């Protein structure tokens, strides 16, 4: 029987319609067909269409995705800051940092409003620091995160992060000339570094370096060779060439005095030996080599006849930088630094030694050795011998290493 609806039309009764839909729905589901939603009953209110329902589902899905993304970002941020907080307490975490003092020169531009992280990225890209984190850690330690000033800064390649921070945080009334003077530099190389770092003409430094009496050095000293202490300097910009050299000479005198050497003539002798030690070995070998040097120069009847026989001194006298010398060069007595042809120490230092070499020269290790040779220039492995025959056996190992590493033994 048909029922008449309020709108005057005939349609299946609601119960019948629902029964009809359920029957069709079950049949369609078994057949794998799309099934429309059941008809809405009319209760006098507008019912949502299928389109509206699908749109609402998409909106709810997007909202859920957005909420999930926000939660994920917040979680990542919490994890990052937690790691930053506990990282210093965990021994397993290490941050790459260069030992310094660095080499060469590079200009770093800090823009107005630059953050510590953007500056760290620039420094890492230009190889000024080993890692961004090392710089950020040093900046935090210096409490300088908000003190970076815009400008152009002259820096070194492969600097220690803390040194890079020091340069960048120098305020207008604390401007300095940064100069990194490496160990083993000869006087001309050192003066070149000073001139480049300060902007003072090298000729000014050269003229002063030839007047050791201005710096109260012993009569044996012909110039400032040996007295220009290596290290990292921050010279006030108003300091002139004489003031800079005086500061470096004073540092060397203090190192000598700190080791117990106070007599100027003995200080000069110690400087000569210390400068040779730095060219002949590494820190681990300084004291042992110092003992062998004393054995050579104090025993005229010993294995070397009182001769030091150092390639480094001969090369210095010739103005060369090599360990490969000819028999003629070693026999040349006109070279006052030729310790193969002339007994005892050379007439002066061959470079400016650091504190470790000075300490070893002042307090040599007592040992029976007369000979030493570094058989691996990369690791610094050094062998010692009391006789020339034993030394020759060690030299063959050095020769073999040189043959296995072409270009390393120049």
C-alpha positions as CSV (number, residue, x, y, z in Angstrom):
1,X,0.0,0.0,0.0
2,X,1.2,3.5,-0.9
3,X,1.2,6.3,1.7
4,X,0.6,9.9,0.8
5,X,3.3,12.3,2.1
6,X,2.7,15.8,3.3
7,X,3.8,17.1,0.0
8,X,1.2,15.1,-1.8
9,X,3.5,12.6,-3.4
10,X,3.6,8.9,-3.0
11,X,6.7,7.2,-1.8
12,X,7.6,4.1,0.0
13,X,7.1,4.2,3.8
14,X,10.2,5.1,5.7
15,X,10.5,1.6,7.1
16,X,10.1,0.1,3.7
17,X,12.6,2.4,2.2
18,X,15.2,1.6,4.9
19,X,14.6,-2.1,4.4
20,X,14.9,-1.6,0.7
21,X,18.3,0.3,1.1
22,X,19.7,-2.3,3.5
23,X,18.8,-5.1,1.1
24,X,20.4,-3.3,-1.8
25,X,23.4,-2.3,0.4
26,X,24.1,-5.9,1.4
27,X,23.7,-7.1,-2.2
28,X,26.1,-4.5,-3.5
29,X,28.7,-5.1,-0.8
30,X,28.8,-8.8,-1.8
31,X,29.2,-7.7,-5.4
32,X,32.0,-5.2,-4.6
33,X,30.0,-2.2,-5.9
34,X,29.8,1.4,-4.7
35,X,26.8,1.8,-2.5
36,X,25.2,5.1,-2.0
37,X,24.4,6.4,1.4
38,X,20.9,5.6,2.7
39,X,18.2,8.2,2.1
40,X,17.8,10.8,4.7
41,X,14.5,11.0,6.5
42,X,12.7,14.2,6.3
43,X,12.1,15.6,9.8
44,X,11.5,19.1,8.6
45,X,15.2,20.2,8.6
46,X,17.7,20.5,5.8
47,X,20.0,17.5,5.8
48,X,23.7,17.6,4.7
49,X,24.4,16.5,1.2
50,X,27.0,13.8,0.3
51,X,29.3,16.5,-1.1
52,X,29.1,18.5,2.1
53,X,29.9,15.4,4.1
54,X,32.9,14.5,2.0
55,X,34.3,18.1,2.2
56,X,33.9,18.0,6.0
57,X,35.9,14.8,6.2
58,X,38.7,16.3,4.1
59,X,38.8,19.4,6.4
60,X,38.9,17.2,9.5
61,X,41.7,15.1,7.9
62,X,43.8,18.2,7.0
63,X,43.3,19.6,10.5
64,X,44.5,16.3,12.0
65,X,47.6,16.4,9.7
66,X,48.3,20.0,10.7
67,X,48.1,19.2,14.4
68,X,50.3,16.1,13.9
69,X,52.9,18.2,12.1
70,X,52.9,20.9,14.8
71,X,53.4,18.3,17.5
72,X,56.2,16.7,15.5
73,X,58.0,20.1,15.1
74,X,57.6,20.8,18.8
75,X,58.9,17.4,19.7
76,X,62.0,17.9,17.5
77,X,62.7,21.3,19.0
78,X,62.4,19.9,22.6
79,X,64.8,17.0,21.6
80,X,67.3,19.5,20.0
81,X,67.4,21.8,23.0
82,X,67.6,18.9,25.4
83,X,70.7,17.5,23.5
84,X,72.3,21.0,23.6
85,X,71.8,21.2,27.3
86,X,73.2,17.8,28.2
87,X,75.9,17.6,25.5
88,X,78.7,19.2,27.6
89,X,78.0,16.6,30.3
90,X,78.4,13.7,28.0
91,X,82.0,12.6,27.4
92,X,81.2,10.9,24.2
93,X,80.5,14.1,22.3
94,X,83.4,16.0,20.9
95,X,83.4,19.1,18.8
96,X,85.9,19.6,16.0
97,X,88.3,22.5,16.6
98,X,91.6,23.5,15.1
99,X,94.6,23.8,17.5
100,X,95.6,27.2,16.0
101,X,97.2,29.5,15.5
102,X,96.2,29.2,11.8
103,X,97.8,30.2,8.5
104,X,97.3,32.6,5.7
105,X,94.7,35.3,5.7
106,X,91.0,35.7,4.9
107,X,88.6,38.5,5.1
108,X,85.4,37.9,7.1
109,X,82.4,40.2,6.7
110,X,79.9,40.4,9.5
111,X,76.7,42.0,8.3
112,X,74.4,44.2,10.5
113,X,72.1,42.0,12.4
114,X,74.1,38.8,11.8
115,X,73.5,36.1,14.4
116,X,76.1,33.8,15.9
117,X,74.9,30.9,13.8
118,X,75.1,32.8,10.5
119,X,78.6,33.9,11.4
120,X,79.5,30.4,12.4
121,X,78.4,29.1,9.0
122,X,80.5,31.7,7.2
123,X,83.6,30.9,9.3
124,X,83.1,27.2,8.7
125,X,82.6,27.7,4.9
126,X,85.8,29.7,4.6
127,X,87.7,27.2,6.8
128,X,88.4,29.7,9.6
129,X,87.0,27.3,12.2
130,X,86.8,23.5,12.1
131,X,83.1,23.4,13.0
132,X,80.2,25.7,13.6
133,X,79.5,24.2,17.0
134,X,83.1,24.9,18.2
135,X,82.6,28.6,17.4
136,X,79.1,28.7,19.0
137,X,80.5,27.1,22.1
138,X,83.3,29.6,22.3
139,X,80.9,32.5,21.7
140,X,78.7,31.3,24.5
141,X,81.7,30.9,26.8
142,X,82.7,34.5,26.1
143,X,79.1,35.6,26.7
144,X,79.3,37.3,23.4
145,X,76.2,36.0,21.5
146,X,74.7,39.5,21.4
147,X,78.0,41.4,21.0
148,X,78.8,40.7,17.4
149,X,79.4,43.9,15.6
150,X,79.2,44.4,11.8
151,X,82.4,45.0,9.9
152,X,85.2,43.4,8.0
153,X,87.7,41.3,10.0
154,X,91.1,40.0,8.9
155,X,91.4,36.4,10.2
156,X,93.5,33.3,9.7
157,X,92.6,30.0,8.1
158,X,92.2,27.1,10.6
159,X,92.1,29.1,13.7
160,X,91.2,28.0,17.2
161,X,87.5,28.9,17.6
162,X,88.2,30.8,20.8
163,X,90.7,33.0,19.0
164,X,88.2,33.7,16.2
165,X,85.7,34.8,18.9
166,X,88.2,37.1,20.5
167,X,88.8,38.9,17.2
168,X,85.2,39.3,16.4
169,X,84.3,40.6,19.9
170,X,87.0,43.3,20.0
171,X,85.1,46.5,20.6
172,X,85.9,49.9,19.1
173,X,88.1,50.9,22.0
174,X,89.9,47.6,22.1
175,X,91.0,47.3,18.5
176,X,94.1,45.1,18.1
177,X,96.4,43.8,15.5
178,X,96.2,40.0,15.6
179,X,99.5,38.2,14.7
180,X,100.1,34.5,14.8
181,X,103.8,33.7,14.8
182,X,104.5,30.0,14.4
183,X,107.4,28.1,15.9
184,X,110.4,27.4,13.7
185,X,110.1,30.6,11.7
186,X,113.3,32.3,10.7
187,X,113.5,36.0,11.5
188,X,112.7,37.2,8.0
189,X,109.5,35.1,8.0
190,X,108.6,36.4,11.4
191,X,109.0,40.0,10.4
192,X,106.9,39.4,7.3
193,X,104.1,38.1,9.4
194,X,104.3,41.1,11.7
195,X,104.2,43.5,8.8
196,X,101.2,41.8,7.2
197,X,99.3,41.6,10.4
198,X,99.9,45.2,11.6
199,X,100.2,47.1,8.4
200,X,103.5,48.5,9.5
201,X,106.2,48.5,6.8
202,X,108.5,45.5,7.0
203,X,111.4,47.8,6.4
204,X,110.7,49.3,9.8
205,X,110.9,45.9,11.5
206,X,114.0,44.9,9.4
207,X,115.9,48.0,10.5
208,X,115.2,47.5,14.2
209,X,115.9,43.7,14.1
210,X,119.5,44.5,13.0
211,X,120.1,46.6,16.2
212,X,120.0,44.0,19.1
213,X,121.6,46.6,21.4
214,X,118.3,48.5,21.4
215,X,116.8,45.5,23.2
216,X,119.6,44.9,25.7
217,X,120.8,41.6,24.1
218,X,124.2,40.0,24.8
219,X,127.1,41.1,22.6
220,X,127.1,37.7,20.7
221,X,123.7,38.5,19.2
222,X,124.0,40.0,15.7
223,X,120.3,40.5,15.3
224,X,117.0,39.5,16.9
225,X,117.1,35.9,15.6
226,X,116.0,33.5,18.3
227,X,114.4,36.3,20.5
228,X,111.1,36.8,18.7
229,X,109.0,34.5,20.8
230,X,106.4,32.5,18.7
231,X,102.7,32.7,19.8
232,X,99.5,34.5,19.2
233,X,99.6,38.3,19.7
234,X,97.0,41.0,19.9
235,X,99.0,44.2,19.6
236,X,97.2,47.5,20.5
237,X,96.8,49.4,17.2
238,X,98.8,52.3,18.6
239,X,101.9,50.2,19.2
240,X,104.8,50.9,16.8
241,X,107.4,48.5,15.4
242,X,109.8,48.9,18.3
243,X,107.1,48.4,20.8
244,X,105.9,45.2,19.1
245,X,109.5,43.7,18.9
246,X,110.1,44.7,22.5
247,X,107.1,42.8,23.6
248,X,108.3,39.7,21.8
249,X,111.9,39.9,23.0
250,X,110.6,40.4,26.6
251,X,108.5,37.2,26.3
252,X,111.6,35.2,25.3
253,X,113.7,36.6,28.1
254,X,110.9,35.7,30.6
255,X,110.8,32.1,29.2
256,X,114.6,31.8,29.7
257,X,114.4,33.2,33.2
258,X,111.5,30.9,34.1
259,X,113.7,27.9,33.3
260,X,116.4,29.1,35.7
261,X,118.7,30.6,33.0
262,X,119.5,34.2,34.0
263,X,123.0,34.9,32.6
264,X,122.6,36.7,29.2
265,X,125.5,34.7,27.6
266,X,124.1,31.4,28.8
267,X,120.6,32.5,27.6
268,X,122.0,33.0,24.2
269,X,123.6,29.5,24.2
270,X,120.3,27.9,25.3
271,X,118.5,29.7,22.5
272,X,120.9,28.4,19.9
273,X,120.3,24.8,21.1
274,X,116.6,25.3,21.5
275,X,116.3,26.6,17.9
276,X,118.1,23.5,16.6
277,X,116.0,21.1,18.7
278,X,112.8,22.4,17.1
279,X,114.1,21.7,13.6
280,X,115.6,18.3,14.5
281,X,112.6,16.7,16.3
282,X,109.2,17.1,17.9
283,X,108.2,17.9,21.5
284,X,108.3,14.2,22.6
285,X,112.0,14.1,21.6
286,X,113.2,17.5,22.6
287,X,114.9,16.6,25.9
288,X,116.6,13.4,24.5
289,X,117.9,15.3,21.4
290,X,119.1,18.1,23.7
291,X,121.1,15.4,25.6
292,X,122.6,14.1,22.4
293,X,123.6,17.6,21.3
294,X,125.5,18.1,24.6
295,X,127.3,14.8,24.1
296,X,128.5,15.9,20.7
297,X,129.7,19.4,21.5
298,X,131.3,18.5,24.9
299,X,133.3,15.5,23.8
300,X,135.9,16.3,21.2
301,X,137.1,12.7,21.2
302,X,133.5,11.4,20.9
303,X,131.8,9.8,17.9
304,X,131.5,13.1,16.0
305,X,134.8,14.7,17.1
306,X,133.0,17.6,18.9
307,X,131.0,18.5,15.8
308,X,127.3,19.0,16.0
309,X,126.7,17.9,12.4
310,X,123.2,19.3,11.9
311,X,121.7,19.6,8.5
312,X,119.3,22.3,9.8
313,X,122.2,24.7,10.7
314,X,124.0,24.2,7.4
315,X,120.7,24.9,5.5
316,X,120.1,28.1,7.5
317,X,123.6,29.4,6.7
318,X,122.9,28.8,3.0
319,X,119.5,30.5,3.1
320,X,117.9,27.2,2.1
321,X,115.0,25.2,3.5
322,X,116.0,21.6,2.9
323,X,117.5,18.5,4.6
324,X,119.1,17.3,1.4
325,X,122.6,18.7,1.3
326,X,125.6,17.9,-0.9
327,X,129.0,16.8,0.3
328,X,130.4,20.2,-0.9
329,X,127.9,22.2,1.1
330,X,128.8,20.2,4.2
331,X,132.5,20.8,3.7
332,X,132.2,24.6,3.2
333,X,133.9,26.3,6.2
334,X,132.9,29.8,5.0
335,X,129.4,29.0,6.2
336,X,129.6,29.9,9.9
337,X,126.5,27.8,10.5
338,X,128.2,24.7,9.0
339,X,128.3,22.3,12.0
340,X,129.8,19.5,9.9
341,X,132.9,21.5,9.1
342,X,133.2,23.6,12.3
343,X,133.1,22.2,15.8
344,X,130.7,23.3,18.6
345,X,127.5,25.3,18.2
346,X,126.8,27.6,15.2
347,X,127.3,31.4,15.7
348,X,123.6,32.0,16.5
349,X,120.1,30.7,16.7
350,X,118.4,29.4,13.5
351,X,114.9,30.4,14.4
352,X,112.7,31.5,17.4
353,X,112.1,28.5,19.7
354,X,109.0,28.0,21.8
355,X,109.0,27.4,25.6
356,X,109.1,23.6,25.3
357,X,112.3,23.7,23.3
358,X,113.8,26.3,25.6
359,X,113.0,24.1,28.6
360,X,114.6,21.0,27.0
361,X,117.7,23.0,26.0
362,X,118.1,24.3,29.6
363,X,117.6,20.9,31.1
364,X,118.8,18.2,28.7
365,X,118.2,14.5,29.3
366,X,121.3,12.6,30.3
367,X,121.8,9.7,27.8
368,X,124.5,7.9,25.9
369,X,123.4,8.9,22.4
370,X,125.3,10.8,19.8
371,X,123.0,10.3,16.8
372,X,119.3,10.6,16.1
373,X,117.2,10.4,13.0
374,X,113.5,10.8,12.4
375,X,112.5,7.7,10.4
376,X,108.9,8.7,9.8
377,X,108.2,12.4,9.1
378,X,104.5,12.0,9.5
379,X,104.5,10.4,12.9
380,X,107.7,11.9,14.2
381,X,109.1,8.5,15.1
382,X,112.8,9.1,16.0
383,X,115.6,6.5,16.5
384,X,118.7,7.0,18.6
385,X,122.2,5.5,18.5
386,X,125.4,5.7,20.5
387,X,127.6,4.7,17.6
388,X,127.9,5.7,14.0
389,X,127.4,2.0,12.9
390,X,124.1,1.8,14.7
391,X,123.1,5.2,13.3
392,X,123.7,4.0,9.7
393,X,121.3,1.2,10.3
394,X,118.7,3.7,11.4
395,X,119.4,5.9,8.4
396,X,118.5,3.0,6.1
397,X,115.0,3.0,7.6
398,X,114.7,6.7,7.0
399,X,115.8,6.2,3.3
400,X,113.2,3.4,2.9
401,X,110.5,5.6,4.3
402,X,111.4,8.4,1.9
403,X,111.3,6.0,-1.0
404,X,107.8,4.8,0.1
405,X,106.6,8.4,0.5
406,X,107.7,10.3,-2.7
407,X,108.0,14.0,-2.2
408,X,108.0,14.0,1.6
409,X,111.8,14.1,2.1
410,X,112.7,17.3,0.4
